[in-house]
Amino acid sequence: MSLNDTLAQWEAEEHAVRARLSNEIGVARPEQVAGKTGMAMFEAIFSGELPAPPIGRTLNFLPIHIEPGRAVFQGRPQLQHYNPMGTVHGGWFATLLDSAVGCAVHSMLPAGKAYTTLEIKVNIVRALTDRVPLVRAEGKVIHAGARTATAEGRLFGPDGKLYAHATTTCLVFDAQ
């Protein structure tokens, strides 16, 4: 598939997701997620039943696809994400990758469980600017245990170029 074809496909997928997401930005109330598995929570977000998390609006990214053990996020690097050197700040890379690997883990959780990032390691291998119109972060679970889970992720452009990769360890605990 050519760069233009991939870019067109990614933009179409983003448009379809945005059409389904709630216009409400916020955090789900505990009673809205009680009894839901991680996957059921994502299904409720994608159907517009639950609000879209605010971090996506702040940093201009959104989930594109989530299935058990795998999460794909898409982001638009923009000037507002730049550091003083004129490239996208490493924190933007890290947040996008943390979302992908964390949600991959979250998708595996049974009802009544939650997680938090215990550690994340990000390797930025190429600078990123707004000349790259879209990037995708794909997270995949490596291990999902009762107390910890690990995942890995890659951040790449529509031309297949790798911009960063990451690994995470997440702490799994009983939801409050």
KEMIFI-79231 format. One record per residue (C-alpha): x, y, z. Coordinates in Angstrom, 1 decimal. Layout:
N
X, Y, Z
...
***
This chain:
176
0.0, 0.0, 0.0
1.4, 3.4, -0.9
2.0, 6.2, 1.6
-1.0, 8.2, 0.3
-3.3, 5.1, 0.5
-2.2, 4.4, 4.0
-2.7, 8.0, 5.1
-6.2, 8.0, 3.5
-7.1, 4.8, 5.2
-5.8, 6.1, 8.6
-7.8, 9.4, 8.2
-10.9, 7.4, 7.2
-10.6, 5.2, 10.3
-10.1, 8.3, 12.5
-13.2, 9.9, 11.0
-15.3, 6.8, 11.7
-14.1, 6.6, 15.3
-14.7, 10.3, 16.0
-18.3, 9.9, 14.6
-19.0, 7.2, 17.3
-17.3, 8.8, 20.3
-19.3, 10.9, 22.7
-18.9, 14.6, 22.4
-18.6, 14.5, 26.2
-15.1, 14.7, 27.4
-14.4, 13.4, 30.9
-13.9, 10.5, 33.2
-16.5, 7.7, 33.7
-18.1, 7.6, 37.1
-17.5, 4.4, 39.1
-21.2, 3.3, 38.7
-20.8, 3.6, 34.9
-18.0, 1.1, 34.8
-18.9, -1.2, 37.7
-19.1, -4.8, 36.6
-17.5, -4.0, 33.2
-14.4, -5.9, 32.0
-11.7, -3.8, 30.4
-12.9, -4.7, 26.9
-16.5, -3.8, 27.9
-15.3, -0.4, 29.1
-13.6, 0.3, 25.7
-16.7, -0.9, 23.8
-18.7, 1.6, 25.9
-16.2, 4.4, 25.0
-16.3, 3.5, 21.3
-20.1, 3.4, 21.2
-20.4, 6.9, 22.9
-21.9, 5.5, 26.1
-18.9, 6.6, 28.2
-17.2, 10.0, 27.8
-13.9, 10.3, 25.8
-10.9, 10.7, 28.0
-9.7, 14.3, 28.2
-6.0, 13.5, 27.5
-6.8, 12.8, 23.8
-8.1, 16.3, 23.3
-5.2, 17.8, 25.2
-2.6, 16.0, 23.1
-4.6, 15.4, 19.9
-4.7, 11.7, 19.8
-7.4, 9.0, 20.1
-7.9, 5.3, 20.2
-8.5, 3.7, 16.8
-8.9, 0.1, 17.7
-8.8, -2.0, 20.8
-9.1, -5.8, 21.1
-8.0, -8.1, 23.8
-4.3, -7.7, 24.3
-3.9, -5.0, 21.6
-4.5, -1.3, 21.3
-3.9, 1.2, 18.5
-3.9, 4.9, 19.0
-3.4, 7.6, 16.4
-2.0, 11.1, 16.9
-1.4, 14.3, 15.0
2.0, 15.8, 15.9
1.5, 19.6, 15.9
3.5, 22.7, 16.8
1.8, 22.8, 20.2
3.7, 19.6, 21.0
7.2, 21.0, 20.2
10.1, 21.4, 22.5
12.5, 24.3, 22.3
14.6, 22.5, 19.6
11.7, 22.5, 17.1
10.7, 18.8, 17.3
7.9, 17.0, 19.1
8.6, 16.7, 22.8
9.5, 13.3, 24.2
6.6, 13.5, 26.6
4.2, 13.4, 23.7
5.9, 10.2, 22.4
5.7, 8.7, 25.9
2.1, 9.6, 26.5
0.9, 8.2, 23.2
2.9, 5.0, 23.8
1.8, 4.8, 27.4
-1.8, 5.0, 26.3
-1.4, 2.2, 23.7
0.5, -0.2, 26.0
-1.6, 0.6, 29.0
-4.9, 0.2, 27.1
-3.6, -3.1, 25.7
-3.2, -4.3, 29.3
-6.5, -2.8, 30.4
-8.3, -4.7, 27.6
-7.3, -7.9, 29.3
-8.6, -7.1, 32.7
-11.7, -8.8, 34.2
-14.4, -6.8, 35.9
-13.4, -5.4, 39.2
-9.7, -4.9, 38.3
-7.8, -1.8, 37.5
-4.2, -1.0, 36.6
-1.6, 1.7, 36.7
1.7, 2.1, 34.9
4.4, 0.9, 37.3
7.2, 1.8, 34.8
7.6, 2.7, 31.2
10.7, 2.7, 29.1
10.6, 4.7, 25.8
13.3, 4.7, 23.2
12.9, 7.6, 20.7
14.7, 6.5, 17.5
13.8, 9.4, 15.2
12.7, 13.0, 15.6
9.1, 13.8, 14.8
7.7, 17.1, 13.5
4.3, 18.2, 12.1
5.6, 17.3, 8.6
4.5, 13.8, 9.5
0.7, 14.2, 9.5
-0.3, 11.2, 11.5
1.4, 8.5, 13.6
0.2, 5.4, 15.2
1.1, 3.8, 18.5
0.4, 0.1, 18.7
0.6, -1.7, 22.0
0.6, -5.5, 22.6
0.4, -7.4, 25.8
3.4, -9.7, 26.5
2.2, -11.0, 29.9
-1.1, -10.5, 31.8
-0.9, -11.8, 35.3
-2.9, -11.4, 38.5
-0.7, -8.7, 39.9
1.5, -7.4, 37.0
1.2, -7.2, 33.3
3.8, -6.2, 30.7
3.4, -4.9, 27.2
5.4, -3.5, 24.3
4.6, -0.8, 21.8
5.8, 0.9, 18.6
5.1, 4.4, 17.3
5.3, 4.6, 13.5
4.3, 6.7, 10.6
2.1, 5.9, 7.6
5.3, 5.2, 5.6
6.2, 2.5, 8.1
9.1, 4.5, 9.7
9.6, 3.7, 13.3
9.8, 6.8, 15.6
9.9, 5.2, 19.0
9.3, 1.9, 20.9
8.4, 1.2, 24.5
7.9, -1.4, 27.1
5.8, -1.2, 30.2
5.1, -3.0, 33.5
1.7, -2.3, 34.9
0.5, -3.0, 38.4
-2.9, -4.8, 38.5
-5.1, -4.2, 41.5
-8.7, -4.4, 42.8
-10.8, -1.4, 41.6
-12.1, 0.8, 44.3
***
